[in-house]
């Protein structure tokens, strides 16, 4: 499984937003996220760092 | 292998920027990319779309 989990970093804490992410797409001032189960989320955030080895995508409020 | 390849989309064509990407981090007006071999690149671009199932990260000039 090559998907990653998306976390929102807020005041130094990481909040899990979506597991097993397959698609991430910036749209205007938000991010569109979709996982392998077809779950979709939009969140007002930007990418802070992606680490595909650790399967982690860190987001921060934009 | 869970890494993805990064492509720059330019005039409808995709140019391979870095293979086997492990880390991607936005820095000011550029993106920092690192692959599993320790190769590093900085490119003035933004993320257009990531598809982790297809192992593809599409970038566009920012």
Backbone of each chain as nested JSON, in Angstrom:
{
  "chains": [
    {"id": "A", "residues": [
      {"number": 1, "name": "UNK", "atoms": {"N": [0.849, -1.196, 0.0], "CA": [0.0, 0.0, 0.0], "C": [0.884, 1.245, 0.0]}},
      {"number": 2, "name": "UNK", "atoms": {"N": [0.655, 2.091, -0.936], "CA": [1.543, 3.244, -1.124], "C": [0.882, 4.559, -0.755]}},
      {"number": 3, "name": "UNK", "atoms": {"N": [-0.246, 4.47, -0.141], "CA": [-0.929, 5.698, 0.19], "C": [-0.296, 6.311, 1.426]}},
      {"number": 4, "name": "UNK", "atoms": {"N": [-0.693, 7.544, 1.682], "CA": [-0.157, 8.245, 2.846], "C": [-1.32, 8.786, 3.668]}},
      {"number": 5, "name": "UNK", "atoms": {"N": [-1.045, 9.096, 4.912], "CA": [-2.056, 9.723, 5.749], "C": [-1.819, 11.229, 5.791]}},
      {"number": 6, "name": "UNK", "atoms": {"N": [-2.903, 11.976, 5.789], "CA": [-2.789, 13.434, 5.832], "C": [-3.11, 13.937, 7.237]}},
      {"number": 7, "name": "UNK", "atoms": {"N": [-2.226, 14.748, 7.771], "CA": [-2.384, 15.31, 9.106], "C": [-2.386, 16.831, 9.031]}},
      {"number": 8, "name": "UNK", "atoms": {"N": [-3.225, 17.44, 9.82], "CA": [-3.198, 18.896, 9.949], "C": [-2.393, 19.244, 11.198]}},
      {"number": 9, "name": "UNK", "atoms": {"N": [-1.337, 20.02, 11.013], "CA": [-0.503, 20.43, 12.148], "C": [-1.058, 21.74, 12.7]}},
      {"number": 10, "name": "UNK", "atoms": {"N": [-1.421, 21.72, 13.953], "CA": [-2.104, 22.842, 14.584], "C": [-1.558, 22.978, 15.99]}},
      {"number": 11, "name": "UNK", "atoms": {"N": [-0.934, 24.099, 16.249], "CA": [-0.326, 24.331, 17.557], "C": [0.588, 23.167, 17.961]}},
      {"number": 12, "name": "UNK", "atoms": {"N": [1.381, 22.719, 17.012], "CA": [2.351, 21.66, 17.28], "C": [1.792, 20.254, 17.366]}},
      {"number": 13, "name": "UNK", "atoms": {"N": [0.443, 20.139, 17.291], "CA": [-0.157, 18.798, 17.346], "C": [-0.616, 18.383, 15.954]}},
      {"number": 14, "name": "UNK", "atoms": {"N": [-0.591, 17.081, 15.732], "CA": [-1.013, 16.563, 14.435], "C": [-2.382, 15.916, 14.542]}},
      {"number": 15, "name": "UNK", "atoms": {"N": [-3.294, 16.428, 13.728], "CA": [-4.66, 15.886, 13.728], "C": [-4.843, 15.115, 12.423]}},
      {"number": 16, "name": "UNK", "atoms": {"N": [-5.212, 13.852, 12.533], "CA": [-5.398, 13.03, 11.333], "C": [-6.627, 13.517, 10.563]}},
      {"number": 17, "name": "UNK", "atoms": {"N": [-6.421, 13.865, 9.308], "CA": [-7.507, 14.384, 8.476], "C": [-8.09, 13.29, 7.588]}},
      {"number": 18, "name": "UNK", "atoms": {"N": [-7.202, 12.542, 6.939], "CA": [-7.679, 11.486, 6.044], "C": [-6.596, 10.421, 5.909]}},
      {"number": 19, "name": "UNK", "atoms": {"N": [-7.023, 9.159, 6.027], "CA": [-6.089, 8.037, 5.879], "C": [-6.074, 7.535, 4.434]}},
      {"number": 20, "name": "UNK", "atoms": {"N": [-4.991, 6.892, 4.076], "CA": [-4.892, 6.21, 2.785], "C": [-5.234, 7.122, 1.608]}},
      {"number": 21, "name": "UNK", "atoms": {"N": [-4.611, 8.27, 1.643], "CA": [-4.819, 9.281, 0.616], "C": [-4.337, 8.784, -0.744]}},
      {"number": 22, "name": "UNK", "atoms": {"N": [-5.151, 8.984, -1.746], "CA": [-4.697, 8.648, -3.096], "C": [-4.486, 9.896, -3.934]}},
      {"number": 23, "name": "UNK", "atoms": {"N": [-5.355, 10.885, -3.756], "CA": [-5.26, 12.108, -4.563], "C": [-5.246, 13.351, -3.683]}},
      {"number": 24, "name": "UNK", "atoms": {"N": [-4.377, 14.26, -4.002], "CA": [-4.339, 15.566, -3.349], "C": [-4.223, 16.616, -4.446]}},
      {"number": 25, "name": "UNK", "atoms": {"N": [-5.088, 17.608, -4.383], "CA": [-5.078, 18.634, -5.439], "C": [-5.384, 20.006, -4.844]}},
      {"number": 26, "name": "UNK", "atoms": {"N": [-4.466, 20.957, -4.952], "CA": [-4.77, 22.31, -4.503], "C": [-5.853, 22.917, -5.389]}},
      {"number": 27, "name": "UNK", "atoms": {"N": [-6.84, 23.556, -4.752], "CA": [-7.923, 24.226, -5.487], "C": [-8.145, 25.576, -4.837]}},
      {"number": 28, "name": "UNK", "atoms": {"N": [-7.808, 26.635, -5.549], "CA": [-7.914, 27.98, -4.979], "C": [-7.267, 28.018, -3.607]}},
      {"number": 29, "name": "UNK", "atoms": {"N": [-8.025, 28.361, -2.571], "CA": [-7.411, 28.481, -1.243], "C": [-7.615, 27.237, -0.393]}},
      {"number": 30, "name": "UNK", "atoms": {"N": [-7.996, 26.118, -1.035], "CA": [-8.147, 24.901, -0.249], "C": [-7.495, 23.708, -0.936]}},
      {"number": 31, "name": "UNK", "atoms": {"N": [-7.478, 22.597, -0.209], "CA": [-6.928, 21.361, -0.765], "C": [-8.051, 20.345, -0.9]}},
      {"number": 32, "name": "UNK", "atoms": {"N": [-8.076, 19.688, -2.021], "CA": [-9.013, 18.594, -2.233], "C": [-8.27, 17.29, -1.956]}},
      {"number": 33, "name": "UNK", "atoms": {"N": [-8.836, 16.466, -1.085], "CA": [-8.203, 15.19, -0.733], "C": [-9.161, 14.053, -1.057]}},
      {"number": 34, "name": "UNK", "atoms": {"N": [-8.624, 12.968, -1.548], "CA": [-9.46, 11.784, -1.792], "C": [-8.671, 10.564, -1.377]}},
      {"number": 35, "name": "UNK", "atoms": {"N": [-9.353, 9.616, -0.753], "CA": [-8.607, 8.409, -0.382], "C": [-9.028, 7.212, -1.221]}},
      {"number": 36, "name": "UNK", "atoms": {"N": [-8.37, 6.084, -0.964], "CA": [-8.59, 4.905, -1.816], "C": [-9.99, 4.331, -1.655]}},
      {"number": 37, "name": "UNK", "atoms": {"N": [-10.715, 4.758, -0.627], "CA": [-12.092, 4.289, -0.427], "C": [-13.11, 5.249, -1.061]}},
      {"number": 38, "name": "UNK", "atoms": {"N": [-12.602, 6.286, -1.717], "CA": [-13.495, 7.245, -2.364], "C": [-13.963, 8.365, -1.447]}},
      {"number": 39, "name": "UNK", "atoms": {"N": [-13.522, 8.332, -0.205], "CA": [-13.84, 9.436, 0.713], "C": [-13.192, 10.716, 0.225]}},
      {"number": 40, "name": "UNK", "atoms": {"N": [-13.919, 11.814, 0.304], "CA": [-13.389, 13.09, -0.175], "C": [-13.47, 14.141, 0.916]}},
      {"number": 41, "name": "UNK", "atoms": {"N": [-12.477, 15.006, 0.931], "CA": [-12.5, 16.114, 1.889], "C": [-11.922, 17.344, 1.235]}},
      {"number": 42, "name": "UNK", "atoms": {"N": [-12.431, 18.495, 1.643], "CA": [-11.808, 19.758, 1.248], "C": [-11.445, 20.471, 2.536]}},
      {"number": 43, "name": "UNK", "atoms": {"N": [-10.26, 21.03, 2.554], "CA": [-9.799, 21.672, 3.78], "C": [-9.018, 22.934, 3.422]}},
      {"number": 44, "name": "UNK", "atoms": {"N": [-9.261, 23.986, 4.179], "CA": [-8.529, 25.233, 3.947], "C": [-7.152, 25.091, 4.583]}},
      {"number": 45, "name": "UNK", "atoms": {"N": [-6.227, 24.635, 3.798], "CA": [-4.884, 24.386, 4.314], "C": [-3.916, 24.371, 3.15]}},
      {"number": 46, "name": "UNK", "atoms": {"N": [-2.639, 24.358, 3.505], "CA": [-1.618, 24.193, 2.474], "C": [-0.664, 23.089, 2.923]}},
      {"number": 47, "name": "UNK", "atoms": {"N": [0.099, 22.606, 1.964], "CA": [1.028, 21.517, 2.267], "C": [2.251, 22.075, 2.989]}},
      {"number": 48, "name": "UNK", "atoms": {"N": [2.577, 21.433, 4.089], "CA": [3.768, 21.82, 4.844], "C": [4.935, 20.919, 4.424]}},
      {"number": 49, "name": "UNK", "atoms": {"N": [4.703, 19.634, 4.437], "CA": [5.714, 18.674, 3.975], "C": [5.079, 17.323, 3.674]}},
      {"number": 50, "name": "UNK", "atoms": {"N": [5.602, 16.693, 2.643], "CA": [5.189, 15.327, 2.316], "C": [6.382, 14.42, 2.51]}},
      {"number": 51, "name": "UNK", "atoms": {"N": [6.195, 13.311, 3.164], "CA": [7.249, 12.311, 3.258], "C": [6.656, 10.969, 2.83]}},
      {"number": 52, "name": "UNK", "atoms": {"N": [7.007, 10.551, 1.637], "CA": [6.378, 9.343, 1.081], "C": [6.962, 8.057, 1.647]}},
      {"number": 53, "name": "UNK", "atoms": {"N": [8.149, 8.153, 2.234], "CA": [8.745, 6.98, 2.869], "C": [8.015, 6.702, 4.192]}},
      {"number": 54, "name": "UNK", "atoms": {"N": [7.734, 7.776, 4.9], "CA": [6.989, 7.648, 6.163], "C": [5.482, 7.621, 5.943]}},
      {"number": 55, "name": "UNK", "atoms": {"N": [5.058, 7.811, 4.725], "CA": [3.622, 7.823, 4.395], "C": [2.881, 8.934, 5.123]}},
      {"number": 56, "name": "UNK", "atoms": {"N": [3.529, 10.079, 5.225], "CA": [2.921, 11.178, 5.954], "C": [2.866, 12.449, 5.115]}},
      {"number": 57, "name": "UNK", "atoms": {"N": [1.713, 13.071, 5.127], "CA": [1.569, 14.366, 4.478], "C": [1.107, 15.348, 5.548]}},
      {"number": 58, "name": "UNK", "atoms": {"N": [1.934, 16.338, 5.805], "CA": [1.609, 17.312, 6.839], "C": [1.036, 18.562, 6.194]}},
      {"number": 59, "name": "UNK", "atoms": {"N": [-0.093, 19.006, 6.721], "CA": [-0.757, 20.211, 6.222], "C": [-0.743, 21.255, 7.317]}},
      {"number": 60, "name": "UNK", "atoms": {"N": [-0.851, 22.518, 6.91], "CA": [-1.014, 23.572, 7.905], "C": [-2.091, 24.52, 7.41]}},
      {"number": 61, "name": "UNK", "atoms": {"N": [-2.751, 25.171, 8.352], "CA": [-3.832, 26.068, 7.969], "C": [-3.274, 27.205, 7.122]}},
      {"number": 62, "name": "UNK", "atoms": {"N": [-3.978, 27.509, 6.05], "CA": [-3.41, 28.407, 5.035], "C": [-3.768, 29.874, 5.252]}}
    ]},
    {"id": "B", "residues": [
      {"number": 1, "name": "UNK", "atoms": {"N": [7.932, -0.342, -3.325], "CA": [8.412, 1.02, -3.478], "C": [7.221, 1.971, -3.539]}},
      {"number": 2, "name": "UNK", "atoms": {"N": [7.254, 2.937, -2.659], "CA": [6.102, 3.808, -2.533], "C": [6.377, 5.227, -2.988]}},
      {"number": 3, "name": "UNK", "atoms": {"N": [7.509, 5.416, -3.601], "CA": [7.846, 6.76, -4.011], "C": [7.066, 7.107, -5.272]}},
      {"number": 4, "name": "UNK", "atoms": {"N": [7.128, 8.393, -5.6], "CA": [6.428, 8.865, -6.793], "C": [7.418, 9.644, -7.653]}},
      {"number": 5, "name": "UNK", "atoms": {"N": [7.08, 9.801, -8.903], "CA": [7.898, 10.624, -9.786], "C": [7.274, 12.009, -9.902]}},
      {"number": 6, "name": "UNK", "atoms": {"N": [8.118, 13.02, -9.955], "CA": [7.629, 14.389, -10.077], "C": [7.818, 14.879, -11.513]}},
      {"number": 7, "name": "UNK", "atoms": {"N": [6.757, 15.399, -12.071], "CA": [6.775, 15.912, -13.441], "C": [6.372, 17.381, -13.445]}},
      {"number": 8, "name": "UNK", "atoms": {"N": [7.025, 18.148, -14.279], "CA": [6.624, 19.533, -14.474], "C": [5.762, 19.584, -15.736]}},
      {"number": 9, "name": "UNK", "atoms": {"N": [4.547, 20.08, -15.585], "CA": [3.637, 20.19, -16.729], "C": [3.833, 21.571, -17.359]}},
      {"number": 10, "name": "UNK", "atoms": {"N": [4.197, 21.573, -18.62], "CA": [4.578, 22.796, -19.314], "C": [4.015, 22.713, -20.721]}},
      {"number": 11, "name": "UNK", "atoms": {"N": [3.151, 23.62, -21.03], "CA": [2.51, 23.632, -22.354], "C": [1.932, 22.255, -22.686]}},
      {"number": 12, "name": "UNK", "atoms": {"N": [1.291, 21.673, -21.706], "CA": [0.611, 20.397, -21.937], "C": [1.523, 19.176, -21.929]}},
      {"number": 13, "name": "UNK", "atoms": {"N": [2.835, 19.41, -21.865], "CA": [3.763, 18.265, -21.846], "C": [4.3, 18.046, -20.439]}},
      {"number": 14, "name": "UNK", "atoms": {"N": [4.631, 16.8, -20.14], "CA": [5.161, 16.473, -18.821], "C": [6.655, 16.199, -18.904]}},
      {"number": 15, "name": "UNK", "atoms": {"N": [7.4, 16.968, -18.137], "CA": [8.852, 16.805, -18.105], "C": [9.218, 16.18, -16.763]}},
      {"number": 16, "name": "UNK", "atoms": {"N": [9.919, 15.059, -16.792], "CA": [10.312, 14.384, -15.551], "C": [11.364, 15.21, -14.815]}},
      {"number": 17, "name": "UNK", "atoms": {"N": [11.062, 15.557, -13.587], "CA": [11.968, 16.391, -12.788], "C": [12.807, 15.53, -11.849]}},
      {"number": 18, "name": "UNK", "atoms": {"N": [12.153, 14.611, -11.166], "CA": [12.874, 13.76, -10.221], "C": [12.1, 12.451, -10.018]}},
      {"number": 19, "name": "UNK", "atoms": {"N": [12.839, 11.349, -10.068], "CA": [12.237, 10.036, -9.858], "C": [12.345, 9.624, -8.395]}},
      {"number": 20, "name": "UNK", "atoms": {"N": [11.467, 8.755, -7.981], "CA": [11.536, 8.137, -6.655], "C": [11.616, 9.16, -5.525]}},
      {"number": 21, "name": "UNK", "atoms": {"N": [10.731, 10.106, -5.632], "CA": [10.645, 11.191, -4.668], "C": [10.297, 10.661, -3.274]}},
      {"number": 22, "name": "UNK", "atoms": {"N": [11.02, 11.117, -2.288], "CA": [10.661, 10.737, -0.919], "C": [10.118, 11.939, -0.145]}},
      {"number": 23, "name": "UNK", "atoms": {"N": [10.706, 13.116, -0.391], "CA": [10.285, 14.304, 0.354], "C": [9.957, 15.449, -0.601]}},
      {"number": 24, "name": "UNK", "atoms": {"N": [8.876, 16.125, -0.31], "CA": [8.508, 17.341, -1.046], "C": [8.097, 18.378, -0.004]}},
      {"number": 25, "name": "UNK", "atoms": {"N": [8.701, 19.567, -0.115], "CA": [8.396, 20.598, 0.87], "C": [8.338, 21.969, 0.195]}},
      {"number": 26, "name": "UNK", "atoms": {"N": [7.203, 22.651, 0.271], "CA": [7.148, 24.013, -0.254], "C": [8.023, 24.933, 0.591]}},
      {"number": 27, "name": "UNK", "atoms": {"N": [8.821, 25.76, -0.075], "CA": [9.688, 26.724, 0.613], "C": [9.551, 28.053, -0.107]}},
      {"number": 28, "name": "UNK", "atoms": {"N": [8.96, 29.027, 0.546], "CA": [8.717, 30.326, -0.09], "C": [8.075, 30.115, -1.454]}},
      {"number": 29, "name": "UNK", "atoms": {"N": [8.734, 30.59, -2.505], "CA": [8.12, 30.471, -3.83], "C": [8.655, 29.283, -4.623]}},
      {"number": 30, "name": "UNK", "atoms": {"N": [9.302, 28.34, -3.93], "CA": [9.791, 27.171, -4.654], "C": [9.461, 25.883, -3.904]}},
      {"number": 31, "name": "UNK", "atoms": {"N": [9.74, 24.766, -4.57], "CA": [9.532, 23.461, -3.943], "C": [10.88, 22.784, -3.768]}},
      {"number": 32, "name": "UNK", "atoms": {"N": [11.057, 22.209, -2.605], "CA": [12.249, 21.402, -2.343], "C": [11.862, 19.94, -2.549]}},
      {"number": 33, "name": "UNK", "atoms": {"N": [12.631, 19.249, -3.371], "CA": [12.366, 17.837, -3.651], "C": [13.583, 17.008, -3.285]}},
      {"number": 34, "name": "UNK", "atoms": {"N": [13.348, 15.856, -2.732], "CA": [14.455, 14.942, -2.428], "C": [14.013, 13.533, -2.778]}},
      {"number": 35, "name": "UNK", "atoms": {"N": [14.919, 12.77, -3.351], "CA": [14.525, 11.396, -3.658], "C": [15.242, 10.397, -2.745]}},
      {"number": 36, "name": "UNK", "atoms": {"N": [14.907, 9.121, -2.943], "CA": [15.414, 8.095, -2.036], "C": [16.921, 7.899, -2.165]}},
      {"number": 37, "name": "UNK", "atoms": {"N": [17.51, 8.45, -3.234], "CA": [18.961, 8.341, -3.4], "C": [19.691, 9.558, -2.838]}},
      {"number": 38, "name": "UNK", "atoms": {"N": [18.928, 10.466, -2.239], "CA": [19.529, 11.649, -1.646], "C": [19.685, 12.805, -2.623]}},
      {"number": 39, "name": "UNK", "atoms": {"N": [19.286, 12.589, -3.873], "CA": [19.31, 13.692, -4.846], "C": [18.335, 14.771, -4.414]}},
      {"number": 40, "name": "UNK", "atoms": {"N": [18.752, 16.023, -4.56], "CA": [17.904, 17.133, -4.133], "C": [17.712, 18.105, -5.284]}},
      {"number": 41, "name": "UNK", "atoms": {"N": [16.543, 18.678, -5.349], "CA": [16.276, 19.708, -6.353], "C": [15.381, 20.763, -5.755]}},
      {"number": 42, "name": "UNK", "atoms": {"N": [15.572, 21.989, -6.247], "CA": [14.646, 23.069, -5.913], "C": [14.106, 23.595, -7.221]}},
      {"number": 43, "name": "UNK", "atoms": {"N": [12.823, 23.821, -7.268], "CA": [12.228, 24.27, -8.515], "C": [11.14, 25.298, -8.225]}},
      {"number": 44, "name": "UNK", "atoms": {"N": [11.123, 26.336, -9.021], "CA": [10.09, 27.358, -8.865], "C": [8.807, 26.826, -9.486]}},
      {"number": 45, "name": "UNK", "atoms": {"N": [8.016, 26.183, -8.659], "CA": [6.791, 25.565, -9.159], "C": [5.847, 25.347, -7.993]}},
      {"number": 46, "name": "UNK", "atoms": {"N": [4.634, 24.991, -8.345], "CA": [3.683, 24.628, -7.283], "C": [3.052, 23.288, -7.664]}},
      {"number": 47, "name": "UNK", "atoms": {"N": [2.432, 22.689, -6.689], "CA": [1.824, 21.379, -6.919], "C": [0.499, 21.547, -7.657]}},
      {"number": 48, "name": "UNK", "atoms": {"N": [0.356, 20.798, -8.719], "CA": [-0.898, 20.813, -9.487], "C": [-1.783, 19.661, -9.013]}},
      {"number": 49, "name": "UNK", "atoms": {"N": [-1.225, 18.484, -8.951], "CA": [-1.966, 17.318, -8.443], "C": [-1.002, 16.196, -8.086]}},
      {"number": 50, "name": "UNK", "atoms": {"N": [-1.332, 15.507, -7.008], "CA": [-0.583, 14.319, -6.607], "C": [-1.505, 13.126, -6.736]}},
      {"number": 51, "name": "UNK", "atoms": {"N": [-1.01, 12.06, -7.346], "CA": [-1.779, 10.819, -7.372], "C": [-0.862, 9.702, -6.891]}},
      {"number": 52, "name": "UNK", "atoms": {"N": [-1.082, 9.276, -5.664], "CA": [-0.167, 8.308, -5.046], "C": [-0.399, 6.886, -5.544]}},
      {"number": 53, "name": "UNK", "atoms": {"N": [-1.569, 6.648, -6.108], "CA": [-1.833, 5.321, -6.684], "C": [-1.047, 5.17, -7.992]}},
      {"number": 54, "name": "UNK", "atoms": {"N": [-1.048, 6.245, -8.759], "CA": [-0.296, 6.244, -10.02], "C": [1.176, 6.627, -9.808]}},
      {"number": 55, "name": "UNK", "atoms": {"N": [1.528, 6.987, -8.588], "CA": [2.907, 7.391, -8.267], "C": [3.33, 8.623, -9.073]}},
      {"number": 56, "name": "UNK", "atoms": {"N": [2.413, 9.537, -9.231], "CA": [2.703, 10.71, -10.039], "C": [2.411, 11.997, -9.269]}},
      {"number": 57, "name": "UNK", "atoms": {"N": [3.361, 12.907, -9.322], "CA": [3.167, 14.229, -8.746], "C": [3.362, 15.234, -9.87]}},
      {"number": 58, "name": "UNK", "atoms": {"N": [2.307, 15.95, -10.17], "CA": [2.386, 16.926, -11.256], "C": [2.612, 18.316, -10.681]}},
      {"number": 59, "name": "UNK", "atoms": {"N": [3.588, 19.004, -11.246], "CA": [3.909, 20.367, -10.806], "C": [3.627, 21.324, -11.958]}},
      {"number": 60, "name": "UNK", "atoms": {"N": [3.389, 22.575, -11.621], "CA": [3.285, 23.589, -12.673], "C": [4.065, 24.81, -12.241]}},
      {"number": 61, "name": "UNK", "atoms": {"N": [4.536, 25.556, -13.223], "CA": [5.347, 26.731, -12.889], "C": [4.509, 27.728, -12.1]}},
      {"number": 62, "name": "UNK", "atoms": {"N": [5.128, 28.243, -11.041], "CA": [4.341, 29.034, -10.088], "C": [4.302, 30.52, -10.4]}}
    ]}
  ]
}
